Amino acid sequence: MRVISGGVTKAAVPDTGNSTTAALGIAGIFTGEWYDATSFSSIVVAVSTDQDGSYAVQFSPDGVNTDSTLTRYYRTGQINAPHRFSITHKYVRVVYTNGAVAQSYLRLQSHVGDYSDLNAPTDVTLARDFDALVVRPTDPYDEIALGLRQGKTTWNKFGYNIDVDSGASEMIWSAGGNMTFLTTASRLSFTSTSAADTSAGTGARGVVVYGIDANRKALIEVVFLNGTTAVQTVGSFLGVNRCALYSAGSGQVNAGQINGVAVTGGSTQAQIPIGVGTTQQAMFFTQAGHQALVERIFINGIKQAGGSAPKIIFKGWVLSFVRNAKYEIFRYTVDTSVENHIDINMKSPFVIGEQSVLYFTADSDTNNTEVALRYSMVEHKNANA
């Protein structure tokens, strides 16, 4: 335990007992010294390291018992700003806990003093745990879409099925029928029905695949096509959230239907219809350590040609890969003799948990029914992920 002598001072003082440069091993812990901070109103802690971890600022009335703890998470690959903590007890210390991988370096520095609130430039990307207040005039949804809000990603999902028949429930995706979800990550094999979709062709030359990997984390890969000859991804996918043209020739769109098929099992996981340029799959795979909030749904149904006006039951399902259980979260019946579309804005969004897939199905009482669906959502990274 260390004690500051003298009266109250306004100068910032390095807290050497709660600072370190000694790298930690797997699950290693640095425990600082209790510091008599009576003369100060705040402590600022700054951390830089190459592995995930967390640190706790602990407060004590006597330098023995911990009565209050404030925890911050350090995550590589994101903004990790310094943090200011108001000193609420006589004594304070910092405890840093490393994650599952040994660090190659650690720079943890603490200062005590009378600090004002921290600030950041008005045009900076906002970290999820900035201590600064947001004062710039802004629409948070615009900033999320522009990548200016850390840990949040906008998704607009859309898809259609042009041939739903009576007597069977089908997913809303261009391939028709129902997708077989993967339980083991697989490389994907991409082919086109047109020889013009190749790396030097007039159609699609390359596609970018947005999906999740074996750990259900985001995986993005670009694949250059070779017409009707299969080209495999380097990475292995458990699901595809979108596949879109990365580059194209003079035709600007794909000349043929592009299919992404799992090498293991042979099931179709992605399909880009002819001339469309992107997948039409009304399904979304939520990453591990994330949740998704669905806030708007637009649905449409119509008879493709001739016959009576169909009645269509739209359903939304969430399948949890953690529990291998699915549940219905949405149902709406459209009588196309009265209306053929509905636009729903929800004040309280649907919350889709981590490691789940959200998908929609359609049931019709008439063959050759065409359905389409679009929804807007934001995927949020959990605070401790």
N, C-alpha and C positions, 0 to 999 in steps of 0.2 A: 504494500500500500504506500502511495506517495502523497505527500501533502504540500500544497503551495503555501509559502509563507507570505506575510504582508497583507495589505488590504486589497480592496477591490481594484482590479486593473482592467482596462479596455483593450489591451494589446492581445493579439492572437498568440498562442503559445503552442509549439509542437508537443504533442503527447507521445513521447518516445516509448513509454511502456505499453501503448496501444498501437504501435506501428511496428512493421516487420518487413523484411525482404527475404525471409527464409521460405523457400518453396515447400509446399506440403505434399505428402504422399497421398495414396488412396484413402479417402475418408479422414484425412488428417485434420487436426484441430489446432488452431492458434488461440490461446486464451490470454488476453491482455491483463494488465494489472489494474486493480481498483484505484481510481484517481479521485482525490478530493477536489472537486470542481466548484466549491462554494463561491469562488470569485468570478465564475463565468456563467453565462446564460445559455451557451450552446456548444455543441461539438460537431465538427465536420469530418466525415470519413470518406476517403477516396481509395478506390481499389482498381488495380490492373493485374490481370492474370490471363492464362490461356486455357483455363478449364472452368466448368460450371461449379458454382458453390453458393454459399449464403453467409451472411454475417449478421450477428445480433448485437445491438447496443443495449447493454444491461444497466439498470439503475438500482442503487441500494441506499438505504438510510444509514447503514453502519459499516459498509465495506465487507460484509459477511453474507447477508441474506439478499437474494435478488428478488425485488418486489415488482419490477416492471421490465419488460423486454420489447424492443422494437426490432423487427427482422426485415432485411432487404436481401433480394436474390441477385446474384451475379450470373449473367448468362452470356456466354460468348456469342458473337454474331449479332449483337444488338448494342444499342447505346447504353452505357453504364455510367451515368452521371454521378458526381459526388453527392452526398446526402448530408443535410443539416438536421440535427436533432436538438430539440430544446431540452435542457438539463432540468429534470424534475425532482431529482433526489441529490443528496450530498455527494454520493460517489457514482462514478460511471466507469465502464470498461467495455471493450470490444472483443467479441469471440467470433472467429472466422472458421467455417467448416467447409472443407473441400469435398468435391463429389467423387465419382467412381473412377476417375483417371488422375494419375499423379501430375502435379503441376511441373512445368519446366521453369517457371518464374512466378513470383508474387511480389507486388509492390502495394502494401497497405500502409496508408499514412493517415494519422488523426491529428487534428488541431482543436484546441479549446479556445474560446474567445466569445466576444459579443458580436456574432455575425448577423447581418440582415438576411432577408430571404435571398436565395440564389436566383439568378436570372439567366435567360438564354435569348439569342437573337430571334427576332420575330419571324424569320423565314426558315428556321431550323425544323427538321423533322422532330416531332414531339415524342419523346420516350414515354413508355407507359408509366414509369415511376419518377419522372421529373418532379423535383420539389417546387419548381417555378409554376406560378399561376399563368394560365393562358389568357392573354389580354388582346391578342390581335382579333379583328373582326373576321369571322370565319364560319363556314358551315362544316361541321365535323364529318358529314357524309362525303362532301367534296374532298376533304383532306384525306380521308381513308382511301378513297378511290385514286387519289394522286400519290399515295404512298407516303404521306406526311404524318401518319399516326402509326407509331411502332406497334407491332403485335396485332394489327388488324388488317384484314384483306377483304375487299369487296368482290363478290361473285354475282354475276347475272347468269343464271342457268336457264336453258331452254331446250326444248326437244319436241319431236312429233312422232306420231305413228300413223301412217296413211291407210292402214288396213286392219282395223280392229273388227273381228267377227264376233257374232253372238255366241254365248255359251262358254266363253273363255276369257279370263282376265289377262290383259297384256300390259307390259311396261310401256311407258311413254318414251320411246327411243326409236330411231329410224330403222334399226335392224328388225323390229317387230318381235312378237313373242316375248320371252323373258330372258334376261341375262343370267348366266351362271356366275355367281360371285366367286372369286378366287379365295381360297383359304391358305394357299402357299404362294409366295411371290414367284412370278414367272417373267422371263423375258418375253417381249412381244414381237411378233413377226408381222411386218407391214408389206402389203401388196396392193396393187391397183388393178382394176379391170381394163385399164388402158395403158398401152406402151408409151403414150405421150407423157405420162406422169413419171418422169425420170430426171436425173440430176442435170441433164442438158436438154430436156424436152420442152414442149410448148405448154404443157400443163403444170401440175404441181411438181416441184423439184425436191422440196423438203417439208417435213412436218415437225412441229414442236409438240411434245407430249407432256401434259401436266398431270401428275398423279401422285400416288403414295407408294412408298417402298415397303420392304419387309418389316420395318419397325413402325409403319404407318406414319412416316414423316414425309414431307413434301419432296418429290423427285421430279426434276424437269430434264428432258433430254430432246435433242434435235436428231431426227432421222432423215437421211437423204435417200430418196426413193430410187428404185430400179425397175420401174414399170410393173410388169406382171411377175417379176422375179422377187422372191421374198428377201427382205432386209430386216435383221433383228436389232432390237435395242441392245445397248451394252448393259444397262441396269435392269433390275427385276422389279416388276410392279405388282401391287395387290389390287389396284383399282386406277381408273383413268377419270379425271375430272373434266378434262378437255383435251382435244387434239385439233390443232389448227394449222393451216398452211404457214410455213416458215418462209418459203420463197416459191416463185412460180415463173414460168416462161411467158411468152407473148399472149397466151390465153388467159392469164391472170388467175384462173381457178383450176381445180382438178378436173381433168378430162374424164376420168373414170371414177368408180366407187372405190374408196380406199378403206381397207379393212385392217384393223389391228387385232391379231389373234394370239392368244396365250400359247407359247410353245409347249408348256405343260398342260395337257388336257384338251387343247384345241378350241376353247370357247372364244367367241368374239367379245372383245372388251372395248373396242372403239370402232366407230364407222363414220366416215365422212361421205355423205351422199354425193352423187355426181353434180358438179358445178356449185356446190354449197360452200366449200372452203373450211368448214369446221364441223365438229361432231354435233349431233342433235340428240342429246341424251339428258333427260330431266332427272339426273341423279347426281349426288354429291357425296364424296367420301371425306369425312372429317378426320383431320390429323389427330395423332396422339397428343395429349396436352393442350387441346383446343376445344372450343365449342362454337357452334354456328347458330346465328339468329336469323330466322327467315321472317321477313317483314312484309312481303307483298307477293301475291299469287295471281296470275292471269291464266284462265283456261278457256279453251275454245273447242267446239265439236261440230261436225257437219257430215252429212251423207255425201260420199264421194261422187256418186252418179245414180240418179233415178231412185225409185222406191220411197218409202215413208220416212218421216223425220224421226231419227233415233232418239231414244232416251239413254243417256250415258251417266254412269256412276264413276266419278273421279275419286280416287283414294290416295292418301299420302301415307307412306310407311317408313318407319325407322328400324333398321336392323342393327343391333349391337353385336359387334364381333367379339366383344369381351365376354358377353353372356350367351351368345348364339341364340338370342331371342329377338323377335320383332313385334312391333305394336303399331296400330293404326293411329295416326295423329290428325288426319284430315279426311273428310268425306263431303262430297257435294254432287247432287244430281242435277244434270242439265237436260231439260226437255226441249229439244231443238225446234219443236213446233211453236214454242213460246219465246225462247231466247237461245242463242247459240254461243254465248260467252259470258264470263263473269270476271270482274276485277276486284280483288279483295286486298284492302290495306288494313293491316292488323296493328292495333294500339299496343297489344302485348304479343311480341313475336314468339314463334315456335322456337324452342331451345333444343338443338340437336347436340347430344353429348359426344365426347371424344370417341374415336375408333368406331364410328358408326357410319352407315350409309343411309342417306335420305333418298327415296325414290317414289315415283308416282305410277299408278296403274289406272287403266280404264276398262270398264265393263259396258258393253253395248247390247241392246236388244235387236240390233240390225247389223247384218254383214256389211263389209266395206265402209265402215265408219272411219272418218279421219278425225284425229284429235291432236291438239297442240297445247303446250303448257310452258309458262315462263314464271320464274320466281327470282326475287332479289334477296340477297343475304349478305351478312358480314361474318367472316370467320375470325374469332377472337382467341388469341393465345392466353392460356391460363396464367395467373400471376406467378405461380410457382413452377412453371414449365420452362 
